[in-house]
Amino acid sequence: MESVYNVAGIDVYKKMPAVVIANAHDRELQFECRKFGTTVSELRRLVDLLQVQSVQEAAMESTAQYWEPVWIALEGHCRLHLAQAKSNRGPRGRKTNFRYAMQIVNR
């Protein structure tokens, strides 16, 4: 039986984390994209999604302190990584929330 190792990339904004979950299925990465709010109930929905998808690691990035409530909500549910916005270059061209979250996953 092949083990599944799912990871999530989260680009955190003031009122919305953009989440991309990557899972390997048949040796190909498949991505699921979702947006959440920043209320307690929305962050619980995010935790539930990561648990249902068996996400073991999540990497997040934020240009300000907006990552903190997301980190607190996810702490203990998966291994967390915080990327610094200054050290990571965004994708060329027009920035989209999910494209950037996908780039976080691919690092």
N, C-alpha and C positions, 0 to 999 in steps of 0.2 A: 504494500500500500504506500502510495506516495504522500509524503507529508506536505501540508500547505503552510506557507509562511506569508501572511498578508501584512503589508505595511501601508501607512497613511501619510500623506503630505497635507499639511494644513497651513494655508495662508490666512493669517488672522488680521482682520480689519476691525475698526471701532465697533461696528454693529453687525458684522457678519464674518464668521470663519468659512472659507471655501475649503472643502475637504475632498481629496482624491484618494481613493483606496485602490491599491494595486494588488492584484493576486495573479499568481502564476497558474494557468490552467492549460494543460497540454503543451507545456513549454513556451507559451506565449503570454505576455503580460496583458491583462485585461484591466480596464480602469472603470471605476464607478465614481461619479461626481455628484456631490450634494452641497447645498448651502444650508446653514443653520443660523439662527439668531443668537443673541448673547444672553438671553434670560436664563434663569435657572432651569426652567422646563425644557428649553431648547438645548442646553448643554447636556441635560439628562438624555435627550433623544440622541445626541451625538455619541454619548457613552454607550447607549444601547446599540446603536448601529455598529460601532467598533467591536462590541462584544459578539453580536450576531455574525459579523464578518470574520471573526477570529483574528483580529488585528493584534499582532504582538509588539509592533513598534510604530511610533508616530513621530514625525519630524515636523516642527512648526516654525514659522517665521513671522515676525511682526516688526514694524518700524518703530513702535512705541510700546508702552506697557500693556497693550490690549491682550497680549498672550497670557497674562497671569491668571485670569479666571478660567480660561480654557485649560491651562496646565493643571490648576487645582482640581477641576472637574475630572480630568483624565488620570491624574496621579493614582497609582495603585492598580490601574486597569491594563496598562501596557507600558513598555519602556519608552520614555520620552526623550526627545532631543530638541534643543532650541538652536536654531540657526540665526546668525546675526545678519541682518539685512545689508549692512555695509560690505560684508565680506562675500556676499553672494550676488553675482550679476544676474539681473533679470533676463528673460528671453528677448531676443531681438524682435523688433516690430512692435505692434500694438500689444500692450499687456492685458491679459485676461486673467481673472482670478483662478480659474481651473488650470490654465496652461502653466501658470506659475507654480501652483500646488503640485502639478505633475512633475515639474522640473525638480521640486524639492524631493519628491519620491525617488526620482532617478539618480540622485546623488549618492 
